[in-house]
Amino acid sequence: VPISNTQKTEKFLFGFLLFTLFWLPLSLGANRP
């Protein structure tokens, strides 16, 4: 069954959200003096 563009976009946005939430605190902590 082919995946619709909507499902692809939702999966991409969900993955991007998790990636951002995971790396943002790490990058902020690393930039702290």
N, C-alpha and C positions, 0 to 999 in steps of 0.2 A: 504493500500500500504506500503510494507516494505521500510524502509529508507536504502539507500545504505551506505556503509562504508565511502565513500567520503563525503557525506552530514553530517554524524555524525562527521567526523574529522573537517570539516569546521565549524560546529556549536561549537564544543569544542574549536577550536583555536580562534574563534571570541569571545566567552564568556571569555576565558582566557585573551585575549587582553584587553577587556573592564575592567576585574577585575584588571589587572596589572596597566592600565592607571589610574584607580580610586584610588588604594591603594598606588601606588608608591609615589605620592606627599604627601600623609598623613604620610607615614612612614618616608620620608625624613624630613618633617616638624617637626615630633615628635623627631627625632634624633638631631635636631639642638639645640645648646646650648642657 
